[in-house]
């Protein structure tokens, strides 16, 4: 590569530096003007909302749905909703048995936010459960 236009070279170096910066911090574009905080107040338990393909937020945006577990492997736990305006937690399903924290209850809102569906292991079989 011959450098016949120094300004083009400087622009290329700046673009490359931005690519390297983005690789170092892939969330850099979302860090400005955003507050990141814990949803659940208790730090002595696992809190898992679900995977990327479901939203933990209720359809009207008032609640956040998540699975919590105090078990080391996350196998036993509860489903909770957190009211965003007040921070109040409510347990909506207790003593759920899952395979492990990686394959937790896979909870999600259903029926326009009127129901919650999730799965758990009962008697060695996976079951789909609903809370109205």
Buried (B, 14 or more C-beta within 10 A) or exposed (E): EEEEEEEEEEEEEEEEEEEEEEEEEEEEEEEEEEEEEEBBEEEEBBBBBBEEEEBBBBEEEBBBBBBBBEBEEBBBBBBBBBEBEEEEBEEBBEEBBBBEBEBBBBBBBBEEBEEBBBBBBEEEEEEEBEBE
